[in-house]
Amino acid sequence: MRYGKVICCALAVMFTWMLFTTASCNSGVNPGDDARKVDLAAIDLPGTEDAELAEIASGVLDAHGLFLSKRRVPESAWRGHMPLLEGKTSSYYPTAFAYWLLAGTLHALSEIPTDTADMRSLNAAKKAVKLAPKSSYAHGLLGEIYRYKGNLDKSTECCKEAVRIAPDSLRARLILGCVLHACGRYEEATSHLEKAVSLDPEYPCAQYHLGCAYGKLKRYFDAIPVLEKATSLDHDYLEAYWEMGELHREKKRWDRAAEAYLDVIRIDPDLVEPHYTLAGVYYENGDYKKALAEARKSIQLDRCCAWGRYYAGMVYLKQDNPRGAESEFKKALEYCELRSDLYWLIRNALLEVNPP
């Protein structure tokens, strides 16, 4: 789906768990900017009394013990923790907490499912489970790493075990809900995410993922209020604004969709996709001047942006400028993926400029 990058790559966004990007409602957890500090005493892993590890945890975990995304914690900070964590896990008596923090940190640094950091994160998470087999935290993180690697069966198994151990844990419910979402089991995901929201209604991450699940079930009038709640709790929750924009766009509520995408741009003006998506919304709403401005902005950020050039060409057609339209369409055709949906849209647009 052409709008999926921002929310998958974020789908996207993840737990440390990483997002964005976009795609669409990503199944990874991407917490809001929660100022409340994690309660280390609530983490069911041996080793939380280690002052050095506790200091690391306070910087990378949110109030519910979920790893923050790289949008919340700079990559340099994650890498800066590695020497201490590697030292702790190679000591004579490594703790489950040390392995768990190492696994989460390596997972945060993983860019693709097959890279070295990701394989090491899986091994570290397995060690944490071996050292603390009754820990919901250990099973939950292992499940998320399996999800990231595409092993959804293993991921579901681990996350269900986390919920079995701690049925009233927001963290366990949220992780399982996100994994079930990734499996396409939206009804089941919703039940766990609703439980997560009931455990802490003021937690923006839970509100966001519940809104995404409602959206997948086409429960539009349930999804929007929940996503609005997420953004009221965290005014910079980019992924929640994006999801709202997508849902409003599906319902052709162009003004509301534009508002949501403008908030995405406010938070990160250098992302390309929100600009050309907004260009499409303005075009559908008949505001061709704004549509052209956003299309040009997307091209300015990425001269190879095929969607931006497509919408620029469509505006030129409306403005009775066939030469300008043809130029943009030909460039768009050069940059777009062969035989994609956009490819055929451009081909049809060129036929409109130059009928056979």
C-alpha positions in Angstrom: 0.0 0.0 0.0 1.6 3.3 -1.1 0.9 5.1 2.2 2.3 2.3 4.3 5.9 3.4 4.6 5.5 6.0 7.3 3.6 3.9 9.6 5.4 0.5 9.0 8.8 1.7 8.9 7.6 2.9 11.0 4.9 -0.1 10.4 6.9 2.0 10.6 7.7 2.9 14.3 8.4 -1.0 16.7 9.1 -1.7 20.3 12.5 -0.8 20.7 11.2 -1.6 19.1 11.0 0.3 16.1 8.6 2.1 13.7 8.3 4.1 11.0 8.0 4.4 9.0 5.2 3.8 8.1 3.5 1.2 7.1 0.7 1.0 8.2 -0.1 0.3 11.6 2.7 -1.3 12.5 2.6 -4.0 14.8 5.6 -2.9 16.9 5.1 -0.8 20.0 6.2 2.8 19.8 5.5 4.5 23.2 4.6 8.1 23.5 6.8 10.5 25.4 5.9 9.3 28.8 7.6 11.4 31.5 6.8 8.8 34.2 9.9 6.7 35.1 9.9 3.0 35.0 9.3 1.2 38.3 12.3 -1.2 38.4 10.8 -3.0 41.3 8.0 -4.1 39.1 10.3 -5.8 36.5 10.2 -9.5 37.2 13.9 -10.1 36.3 16.8 -10.8 38.7 19.4 -8.1 38.6 17.4 -4.9 38.7 19.2 -3.9 41.9 22.4 -3.3 39.9 22.8 0.5 40.0 24.6 0.8 36.7 22.0 -1.3 34.9 19.2 0.7 36.6 20.7 3.9 35.3 20.7 2.5 31.7 17.1 1.3 32.1 15.9 4.7 33.3 17.0 6.2 30.0 15.7 3.6 27.6 12.5 2.3 29.2 9.2 4.1 29.6 6.9 3.8 32.6 5.7 0.4 31.7 9.1 -1.1 31.0 8.8 -0.9 27.2 11.9 0.1 25.3 11.6 3.5 23.6 12.1 3.9 19.9 15.1 5.4 18.2 12.9 8.5 17.5 12.8 8.9 21.3 16.3 7.8 22.2 19.1 8.7 19.7 21.1 5.9 18.2 24.3 7.2 19.7 22.8 6.7 23.2 21.9 3.1 22.4 25.4 2.4 21.1 26.9 4.2 24.1 25.3 1.6 26.5 26.8 -1.4 24.6 30.2 -1.6 26.4 28.7 -1.7 29.8 26.0 -4.2 28.8 28.5 -6.5 27.1 30.7 -6.4 30.1 27.8 -7.2 32.5 26.7 -10.2 30.4 30.2 -11.6 30.0 30.9 -11.4 33.8 31.1 -14.5 35.9 27.5 -14.2 37.1 25.5 -12.4 34.4 21.9 -11.6 35.4 18.7 -12.0 33.4 18.2 -8.2 33.6 21.6 -7.6 32.0 20.8 -10.0 29.1 17.3 -8.5 28.8 18.7 -4.9 28.5 21.3 -6.1 26.1 18.7 -7.8 23.9 16.5 -4.8 23.9 19.4 -2.5 23.0 20.6 -4.7 20.2 17.1 -4.9 18.9 16.9 -1.1 18.9 20.0 -1.0 16.8 18.7 -3.6 14.3 18.0 -2.2 10.9 17.1 -5.4 9.0 16.0 -8.8 10.3 19.1 -10.6 9.1 21.8 -8.3 10.5 24.3 -9.2 13.2 22.8 -7.1 15.9 19.4 -8.7 15.4 20.8 -12.3 15.6 22.7 -11.2 18.8 19.5 -9.7 20.2 17.7 -13.0 19.7 20.4 -15.0 21.5 20.5 -12.5 24.4 16.7 -12.6 24.8 16.8 -16.4 24.9 19.5 -16.2 27.6 17.2 -13.9 29.6 14.3 -16.4 29.3 16.7 -19.3 30.3 17.8 -17.4 33.4 14.3 -16.2 34.3 11.7 -18.6 32.8 8.9 -17.2 34.9 9.5 -13.6 33.7 6.8 -12.0 31.6 9.4 -9.3 30.6 11.8 -12.0 29.2 9.1 -13.8 27.2 7.6 -10.6 25.9 10.9 -9.3 24.5 11.7 -12.6 23.0 8.3 -12.6 21.3 8.8 -9.1 19.9 12.2 -10.1 18.5 10.7 -13.2 16.8 8.0 -10.9 15.4 10.6 -8.7 13.9 12.3 -11.7 12.3 9.0 -12.8 10.8 8.5 -15.9 13.0 4.9 -15.0 14.0 4.1 -18.5 15.4 7.0 -18.3 17.9 6.3 -14.7 18.6 2.7 -15.5 19.5 3.7 -18.4 21.7 6.2 -16.3 23.7 3.7 -13.4 24.1 0.9 -15.6 25.2 3.3 -17.0 27.8 4.0 -13.4 29.0 0.3 -12.8 29.5 -0.2 -16.2 31.2 2.5 -15.2 33.7 1.2 -11.7 34.2 -2.4 -11.3 33.0 -2.7 -7.8 34.5 0.5 -6.5 33.0 -0.2 -3.7 30.5 3.1 -4.4 28.9 2.3 -8.1 28.3 -1.2 -7.3 27.0 0.2 -4.6 24.7 2.9 -6.8 23.2 0.5 -9.7 22.6 -2.0 -7.3 21.0 0.6 -6.0 18.7 1.8 -9.4 17.7 -1.8 -10.6 17.0 -2.3 -7.5 14.9 0.8 -8.4 12.9 -0.8 -11.9 12.3 -4.0 -10.2 11.0 -6.0 -11.5 14.0 -7.5 -8.1 14.7 -10.5 -9.2 16.8 -8.1 -11.1 19.2 -5.7 -8.2 19.2 -8.5 -5.8 20.1 -9.4 -7.7 23.2 -5.9 -7.6 24.6 -5.4 -3.9 23.6 -8.7 -3.0 25.2 -7.4 -4.7 28.4 -4.2 -2.7 28.1 -6.1 0.6 27.8 -8.2 -0.3 30.8 -5.0 -0.9 32.9 -3.8 2.6 32.1 -6.1 4.9 30.2 -3.5 7.6 30.2 -0.9 5.6 28.3 -0.7 7.0 24.7 0.9 3.9 23.3 -1.9 1.6 24.3 -4.5 4.1 22.9 -2.7 4.3 19.6 -2.4 0.6 19.0 -6.1 0.1 20.0 -7.0 2.7 17.5 -5.0 1.0 14.8 -6.8 -2.3 15.6 -10.2 -0.7 15.4 -9.2 0.8 12.1 -8.3 -2.6 10.7 -11.8 -3.8 11.7 -13.4 -0.8 9.9 -14.6 0.5 13.3 -14.0 4.0 12.2 -16.1 5.7 14.9 -14.3 3.8 17.6 -10.9 4.3 16.1 -10.8 8.1 15.8 -11.7 9.0 19.4 -9.0 6.5 20.7 -6.4 8.0 18.3 -7.4 11.5 19.4 -6.9 10.4 23.0 -3.4 9.3 22.1 -2.5 12.6 20.6 -4.1 14.5 23.5 -1.7 12.6 25.8 1.3 13.0 23.5 1.0 16.0 21.2 4.0 14.8 19.1 2.7 11.2 18.6 3.5 11.2 14.9 2.2 7.7 14.2 -1.2 8.4 15.8 -1.7 11.5 13.6 -0.7 9.5 10.5 -3.2 6.7 11.3 -5.9 9.4 11.8 -5.1 10.8 8.5 -5.3 7.4 6.8 -8.7 6.7 8.4 -10.1 10.1 7.5 -8.8 9.7 3.9 -10.5 6.3 3.6 -13.8 8.0 4.5 -13.1 10.9 2.2 -13.1 13.4 5.0 -10.5 15.5 3.3 -10.4 18.4 5.7 -9.9 16.2 8.7 -7.3 14.1 6.8 -5.4 17.3 5.9 -5.3 18.4 9.5 -3.8 15.1 10.6 -1.1 15.0 7.9 -0.2 18.6 8.7 0.5 17.5 12.3 2.7 14.8 11.0 4.6 17.4 9.0 4.8 19.7 12.0 6.5 16.9 14.0 8.9 15.9 11.2 8.9 18.3 8.2 11.6 16.4 6.4 9.6 13.3 5.8 8.7 12.9 2.1 5.6 10.8 2.3 3.4 13.1 4.3 3.9 15.9 1.8 2.9 13.9 -1.3 0.1 12.2 0.7 -1.2 15.7 1.6 -0.9 16.7 -2.0 -3.2 13.9 -2.9 -5.7 14.9 -0.2 -5.7 18.5 -1.4 -6.1 17.4 -5.0 -9.1 15.2 -4.2 -10.6 18.1 -2.3 -10.2 20.4 -5.3 -7.6 22.7 -3.6 -5.1 22.5 -6.5 -2.9 25.4 -5.4 -2.1 23.7 -2.1 -1.8 20.3 -3.8 0.8 21.6 -6.1 2.7 23.3 -3.3 2.9 20.0 -1.3 3.8 18.0 -4.4 6.7 20.4 -5.1 7.8 20.1 -1.5 8.0 16.3 -1.7 10.0 16.7 -4.9 12.3 19.2 -3.2 12.9 16.7 -0.4 13.4 13.8 -2.9 13.7 14.6 -6.6 12.9 11.0 -7.4 9.6 11.2 -5.6 7.3 9.6 -8.2 4.1 10.3 -6.3 5.0 14.0 -5.9 5.6 14.3 -9.6 2.3 12.4 -10.4 0.2 14.8 -8.3 2.1 17.8 -9.8 1.2 16.5 -13.2 -2.4 16.0 -12.3 -2.6 19.6 -11.1 -1.1 20.8 -14.3 -3.8 18.9 -16.2 -6.5 20.7 -14.2 -4.7 24.0 -14.9 -4.8 23.2 -18.7 -1.0 22.8 -18.9 -0.6 19.6 -20.8 3.1 20.2 -21.5 3.9 20.6 -17.8 1.8 17.6 -17.0 3.5 15.4 -19.6 6.9 16.4 -18.3 6.1 15.5 -14.7 4.4 12.2 -15.7 7.4 11.1 -17.7 9.7 11.8 -14.8 7.3 10.0 -12.4 7.3 7.0 -14.8 11.1 6.9 -14.7 11.2 6.9 -10.9 8.3 4.6 -10.0 8.3 0.8 -9.6 7.5 -1.0 -12.8 3.9 -2.2 -13.0 3.0 -0.9 -9.6 -0.4 0.8 -9.0 1.3 4.2 -9.5 2.9 2.9 -12.8 -0.6 2.3 -14.3 -2.0 5.6 -12.9 0.8 7.4 -14.7 0.4 5.5 -17.9 -3.3 6.3 -17.9 -2.6 10.0 -17.2 -0.1 10.1 -20.1 -2.9 8.7 -22.4 -5.1 11.5 -21.3 -2.3 14.0 -22.3 -1.6 12.2 -25.6 -4.6 10.2 -26.6 -3.9 7.4 -29.2 
